[in-house]
């Protein structure tokens, strides 16, 4: 496995992966543990690859993508209305409007084919995504569905990397009705503290030992 930047030709594979983990049935409690996505479209992924920070994990033997991660920069946060939404987070303990817009990013998605989702690979890709984001930004936000079905899959990783819940926001979908997102926040300084912990020192060394990332990643 190796991690690389996504290229335009990857967009269709991102749709395929996202569709495999798309939310289909609110009664399927198993999706709470497996994780799921709601927003999926080819045009969306083409835009993210061209304008934002999209990483993929690729199986060198087959050339098939196992998963992907997308972090949105300030321009897309503004263009899609994400920054405006962040400024109306209910119960927020972070004043988004007071942060430098150019120093903020948003973790849009992390998704893996089901056969890879339970292993170490999502942790590898998530960690590299964070590491890359904080080379450029000081503040990172993310949102996890909590109602009507809680997305449990990312919560453990958010906890061990130092994210904190800072509020919630409700969105209305034609097919799903009202969906609540819990909003999480991680600062560069907090992440850099975490990098000094033994777990992350070992994780980074393991990534290098297995050539998943190079010295410039």
C-alpha positions in Angstrom: 0.0 0.0 0.0 1.1 3.5 -0.6 -0.4 7.0 -0.1 -0.3 9.6 -2.8 -2.1 12.7 -4.0 -5.3 12.0 -5.9 -5.3 12.8 -9.7 -8.3 13.5 -11.9 -8.4 9.9 -13.2 -9.2 8.8 -9.6 -12.5 10.6 -9.4 -14.6 7.6 -10.6 -12.9 5.3 -8.1 -13.7 7.7 -5.3 -17.3 7.6 -6.3 -17.2 3.8 -6.3 -15.7 3.7 -2.8 -18.1 6.3 -1.4 -21.1 4.5 -2.9 -20.0 1.3 -1.2 -20.2 3.0 2.2 -23.1 5.4 1.4 -25.9 5.6 4.0 -28.7 3.4 2.6 -31.0 2.6 5.5 -31.5 4.4 8.8 -32.6 1.1 10.4 -29.2 -0.5 9.6 -27.5 -0.1 13.0 -24.4 -1.9 11.6 -23.6 1.2 9.6 -22.9 3.0 12.9 -19.9 0.8 13.4 -18.8 0.6 9.8 -19.1 4.3 9.1 -21.0 5.9 6.2 -21.1 8.9 3.8 -24.1 11.0 2.8 -22.9 13.4 0.1 -21.6 11.6 -3.1 -21.2 12.8 -6.7 -18.7 12.6 -9.4 -18.6 16.3 -10.0 -17.9 16.9 -6.3 -14.9 14.6 -6.3 -13.6 16.1 -9.5 -13.7 19.5 -7.9 -12.1 18.4 -4.7 -9.2 16.8 -6.6 -8.6 19.9 -8.6 -9.0 22.4 -5.8 -8.4 20.9 -2.4 -6.3 18.2 -0.6 -7.3 14.7 -1.7 -5.2 11.7 -0.8 -5.7 8.1 -1.8 -4.3 4.8 -0.6 -3.4 2.5 -3.5 -2.6 -1.1 -3.6 0.6 -1.3 -5.6 0.0 -4.9 -6.7 -3.4 -4.3 -8.2 -3.4 -0.6 -8.8 -6.8 -0.4 -7.1 -7.6 2.3 -4.6 -8.5 1.1 -1.1 -9.6 4.4 0.3 -9.4 8.2 0.2 -9.3 11.3 2.4 -10.4 14.8 1.4 -9.6 18.0 3.3 -11.0 21.3 2.0 -9.1 24.5 2.0 -10.4 28.0 2.7 -11.6 28.7 -0.8 -13.8 25.7 -1.0 -15.0 26.3 2.6 -16.2 29.7 1.5 -17.5 28.7 -1.9 -19.6 25.8 -0.5 -20.9 27.8 2.5 -19.1 25.6 5.0 -17.5 28.5 6.7 -20.8 30.3 7.0 -22.3 27.2 8.5 -19.4 26.9 10.9 -20.1 30.4 12.2 -23.6 29.3 13.3 -22.6 26.1 15.1 -25.0 25.6 18.1 -23.3 25.5 21.5 -19.9 26.3 19.9 -17.0 26.8 22.2 -14.8 28.0 19.3 -15.5 31.4 17.8 -15.0 30.5 14.1 -15.6 34.1 12.9 -12.6 35.3 14.9 -10.2 32.8 13.2 -8.1 33.7 10.2 -10.0 32.2 7.3 -6.8 31.4 5.4 -5.6 29.3 8.4 -8.7 27.1 8.5 -9.5 23.8 6.8 -12.3 21.3 6.9 -12.0 17.5 6.9 -14.7 16.6 4.4 -14.4 12.8 4.1 -12.5 9.7 4.9 -13.7 6.5 3.3 -12.4 2.9 2.6 -13.7 -0.1 0.8 -15.4 -2.3 3.4 -12.7 -5.0 3.2 -10.1 -2.5 4.3 -12.1 -0.5 6.8 -11.4 -2.6 9.9 -7.6 -2.7 9.5 -4.7 -0.3 10.1 -5.0 1.4 6.7 -7.6 4.0 7.6 -5.5 5.0 10.6 -2.5 5.4 8.3 -4.3 7.6 5.8 -6.1 9.6 8.5 -2.8 10.3 10.2 -1.0 11.4 7.0 -4.0 13.6 6.1 -3.7 15.4 9.4 0.0 15.7 9.2 -0.2 17.2 5.7 -3.0 19.6 6.7 -1.1 21.0 9.6 1.9 21.8 7.4 -0.4 24.5 5.9 -3.2 25.3 8.3 -3.6 26.1 12.0 -7.2 25.1 12.5 -9.0 22.0 11.3 -12.7 21.3 11.6 -14.7 18.1 10.9 -18.3 16.9 11.3 -19.7 13.5 12.3 -23.3 12.5 11.9 -24.9 11.9 15.3 -28.7 11.8 14.5 -30.8 10.0 13.3 -28.0 7.5 13.1 -24.6 8.0 14.9 -21.5 7.4 12.8 -19.3 5.6 15.4 -16.4 4.7 13.0 -14.3 7.9 13.3 -14.8 8.6 17.0 -11.9 6.6 18.4 -9.5 8.2 16.0 -10.7 11.7 16.8 -10.3 11.0 20.5 -6.7 9.7 20.3 -5.6 12.5 18.0 -6.9 15.2 20.3 -10.0 16.5 18.6 -12.7 18.0 20.8 -16.4 18.4 20.2 -17.3 22.1 19.9 -21.0 22.0 19.1 -23.5 20.8 16.5 -25.3 21.8 13.4 -28.5 20.6 11.8 -28.9 20.0 8.0 -32.1 19.1 6.1 -31.9 16.4 3.3 -34.8 15.6 1.0 -34.4 11.8 1.4 -33.3 11.7 5.0 -35.0 14.6 6.7 -33.1 16.5 9.4 -29.6 15.3 10.1 -27.5 16.5 13.1 -23.7 16.8 12.8 -21.5 17.0 15.8 -18.7 19.4 15.0 -15.1 18.7 16.0 -12.0 20.9 16.2 -8.3 20.3 16.3 -5.6 22.9 16.4 -2.1 22.6 15.0 -0.6 23.1 18.5 -2.7 20.3 19.9 -1.7 18.0 17.1 2.0 18.8 17.5 1.7 17.9 21.2 0.2 14.5 20.2 3.1 13.9 17.8 5.4 13.7 20.7 3.5 10.9 22.4 5.0 7.3 22.0 2.0 6.0 20.1 2.4 8.6 17.3 6.2 8.3 17.3 5.8 4.6 16.7 3.1 5.1 14.1 5.2 7.5 12.0 8.2 5.2 12.1 6.0 2.3 11.1 4.7 4.3 8.1 8.3 5.0 7.0 9.4 1.5 7.6 6.7 0.2 5.3 7.4 2.9 2.7 3.8 4.1 2.9 5.1 7.7 3.0 8.4 9.1 2.0 10.6 11.8 3.6 8.8 14.6 1.9 5.2 13.4 2.7 
